[in-house]
Amino acid sequence: MNIGDRVRLMHGKEQGVITRFLDNNLVEVAIDNDFTIPVMRREVVVIAQEEDQHFRDAPAPEPAKKKAEPVVPSTAVAGIYVALVHQTPELLAVNIINNSEFDLLFTYGEETDKGYRAQHNDKLTPKKAKPVAHVHLNDFDKWPDLVVQYLQHKPGGNTLLEPVTRKLKFKASSFYKSKKTAPVLQKEGYVFQLDSKPTLVNPDQIQEQLIESAAQAENIKVAVPHHEVDLHIEKLLPNEDPKLLSNSEMLRTQLAAFQDNLDRAIAANMHEIIFIHGTGNGVLKKEIQKVLSRNPHIKFFEDARKEKFGYGATKVQLK
């Protein structure tokens, strides 16, 4: 069962196309290429190609004949592409296209405000394409960022190529101008090239860059933060009226100051640092502890001396 497979619901007459895998047991299906619904994998069956073709070839009332427009062959340069191709006027298939002479190992994922979610990974031989997801034009403003990571490879080749990560953010002003014939597929779609040419790795150049970076690092002096860092907005912005700031602006300022001091404490090999965040509604403390729990340089953290700070400060022990 793959993205793009045509399936039939076992407990109904509906047919559709698999647009994405939601988890190990759940898939998203576009019914009649129009609206999408989540369905358990065990509740759908893939329609055999011969059966699908039989129904597609069934006689139907003939519409008024219209001269077919020939597909203009793509003149795209060799490279790696993402092409969004219409399945219906509203449903678009997201295709990864390998229009190169290299094998392509890739992963495809989507990023939203809630974070990144991996969706697909595969290998494409030269001059091949694969659908990895579907999106609706009606939801254009809600589309996630598309994230593609890939590595090109040629068996027996003597050229070392770098892995590449590309993120596509779509804006209506530029999206609709990208319409052209997609390479390999030879279908009209919205086409985006992910590379200009394979990136060659120069070992000597990398070594020079590493030496230069090390020399620069030795010349950088880290400003060691205070042992106790007060994150109250009045302390961080003494010349501004806190009443003129929204809650989100204050929180962003406080978290930025927290992260800056934490990074400098780690770089300076401090053993301990205390962040004074106050009690308030607890949002700042919660966000701080969320960051600390994910940082590998943190040995542990706990409420600082209650007799001095109450529950308004967090002590951080660094490794």
N, C-alpha and C positions, 0 to 999 in steps of 0.2 A: 504494500500500500504506500503510494507516494503522493506528494503534492501534485495536483493536476489530474489525478486519476478521476474518472467518472464513476460514481457509485450510486447504488440504489438503497433506500432505506428499507430495512427488512420488514418493518411494521407499517408500511404505507406505500403509496405509489410514487412518491416523490423521487426524483433523481437530481443529482447535483455534482459538483466538483469539489474535491478536497482542496481547501485553500491554505490550511496550516495545521500543525499538530499542537494542541494546547497542552497536553501532557502525555504520559505513556498510555493512557486509556481513553483519551478524549481528542476528537478531531473537530475542526471547523469545516462545515460544508456549505457551499453557495448553492442554494436551491434555484434551479432554472437560471443560474448565473445572475441572480438578482439579489436576494437577501441571504444572509448567512446565519446558521444556527450551530450550536455545539451538539455533537452527537457522540455517544459511546462507540468505540471502534467495533465492538461486537454487534452493534445495531446496523452496520452498513456492510454491503458486499460490493466489491469492485466489479463493474460491468465489463465482460470480455470485449475485446476490440471488435471481434466479428459481430457480436450482438449489437454493439453500439452503432457500428456501421450499417447494419441491417435497418435499424430504426431511422437512421439519418437518411438512408436511401429510399425510405418508403415514399410512395407517390403523395404529392401534396398539391393543392391548387396552385397553378402557375401564376405568379405575379406578372405584371407588365414587363416585357423584356427590356433590359437595359444593357447597353454595351459595357462589358466588364473593363475596368481600367487595369492595364497591365502593371504589375509590381516592378518598380524600377530597381534593378540590382543595386545593392549597397556598394558604395565606393569608400567605405570606412577604412581607415588605416588599421594595421594589425594592432591588437591590444586586448584589454579586458574591459568589458562593458556591463552595465546594468540597463536593461530595456524593459519598460512597462508597456505591455501590448494589450490592446483591447480584446476581451473575450466577448463582451457585450458593450453597448454604449456606456454602461456605468462601471462594469467590473474590469479591472486591469490585472494581468498576470505579471509578477515581478520575475524577470529572467536574468540569470547570470550567464554571460556569453564569453566563451574563450575563443576569440578570433586571433589566435597566435599559433606559433609552431611549438609551443611548450605545453606539457601537461600542467593542469591547474588544480592545486589543492586549495579548497576554500571553506570558509565558514560564513554563514549569514545570520545576522541578528537584528534586533530592533531595540531602539532606545527611546524611552519616554521620560516624563517627569518622575515616574516611579522607579526608573533605573533601566538597566540593560537586560535583555532576555535573548538567549541563543535560540535560534530556530532551526537551522539546517547546516549540514556539512557534507561535502562530497568531493569527488575528483572528476574533472572534465578533461577529456583528451582534446587535442587541437581541433578547432573548427566545430565545436559542439556547444550546446546551450542547455540550460535546465531551469524550469520554473521552480521557485523556492517559496513564493507567497502570493497572495492576492490582496488587492486593496480596492476600495470603492471611491469613485470620484466624488460622490455625495459627501464623503467623510474627509475630503482633502485637508481641511483645517485641523483635523485630528490625526493625520498620518504621523506615525513615528519616524524618527530618523533611521535610515537604513545603514547598517554597519556591515561592511564586507572586509574580511581579512583573507589574504591569499598569498600563496607561494607558488612560483613558477618553477618547473623542473623539466629537464630533458635527459632521458636515460643515455649515459655515455657522453654527456656534454661536459665541456671543460670550463664552463662559465658559472660562477657562483652568483646567485641572485638573492636580493634581500626580500624578506617577508614584508608585506605591505598591508596597512590598515587604512580604509577609506570610509568616511561617513558622508551620507547624502542627506542634506536638509533641503526640503522642497519649498519654493516660493512660487506662487501663481504667476508672477511677472516673468519668471525665467522658465518655469516648467513647460508651459505651452509653446514656447519658442524652440524647445528641444525636439520637436516632432520630425522624424525622418525615418528612412528605412533601416531597420535593425540589421546589423551584420549577422551572418549565419542563418538567422531565422528568415530573412528576406520578407519581413512583414513591417508594416508601418507601426511605429510606436514612439515613445518618449525615451530617447537614448542618451546615456551618460557614460563617457569614457572614464575609467578609473585610473588609467595610467597613460603616460605619454610614450614611454618606452620602458623596457625592462631596466631596473636599476641595478647596475653592476657594482659589485663589492670590490673595492681596492684595498687589499690587506695592508699595504704600506701606508696608505692614506689614513686608514683607521688607527694604525699604530701611532702615527704622528698626532692625530687628534687626541688620542688617549694621553700621550705624553704632555701635550699642550694643556689639556684639561687638568691633569694632575698638578702641573706647575701653577696654573691659575688658582687651583684650590688651596695650595700652600700659602698664596698671597692674600687669601680672603680671611679676614678676622671676624669671627662671629661675635655679635653683641650679646653678652650673657644677660639673660633676663633676671629680674629680681626673684628672690626666693618666694615671695608672696606677690601674686599678680591680682590686682583689684579690677574686676570686669564690670563694675557698676558704670553705667553709661555716663554719669557725671564725671567720673575719673578719666574715661577714655576721650570724651569730648567736652572739655571744661569751658570752651568758648562758645558752645552751642546750647540752645534751649531745648531740652529733651521733649518738651511738649509739642515742638514742631516736627518731631519725628514719629513715624508710624511704628507700631510694634514690630513689624517685619524688618524695618530699617534698623531699629535698635538691636534686634537679635542678630542680623547679619554683621553689624559692626562688632558686637561682643564676640561672636564666633570667630571672626577674622582675627581679632586680637588674641583670643585663646589659641588659635592654631599657630599664629606667628610665634608666640611665646613658647608654646610646646615644641615647635620645630627647632627653635634656637636653644632650648634647654637640652634637647637630644643631641644637637650638633656640638654643644659645649660639654657634653658628657657629665651633665649634672645628675646627681643621684636622686634629688627630690625637688618638687615644685608644688606650690599650693595656689589654687585658683579660687578667688573669692567671688562667688556669683550671687550671693544673697539667697533668700528663700523665695519670696514672690510667689508666682504660680508654678514654679518648678520646671518651666519649659527649658530655660537655659541650662540648668543642671542636667536635665534629661539628655539634651543634645550633646553636651560635653561628655557625659559618660558613654553615650553611644559611640562617639569618636574614639574615646580611650579604649573601649572594649575591642575595637578592631585594629588598634595600633600594635604591631609586633614588638615595639621598643618599650612597651609598658610592662613593668613587673606586676604591679597591682595598684589599685586606687581605692580610697575609702574617705569617709567623712573626716575632715580635719578636726583638730582639737575642739570639742563641743563647748568646753568652758570658755573658749575665746571666740569662736565663730558660730556657735550653735550648730545648725544644720546648713549654714550658708556658705560652706567652703569645701572643696575637695582636694585631698592630698594625693599626689601622684608619685609613686616610686618608679624610677626609670631603671632599666637594665644596665 
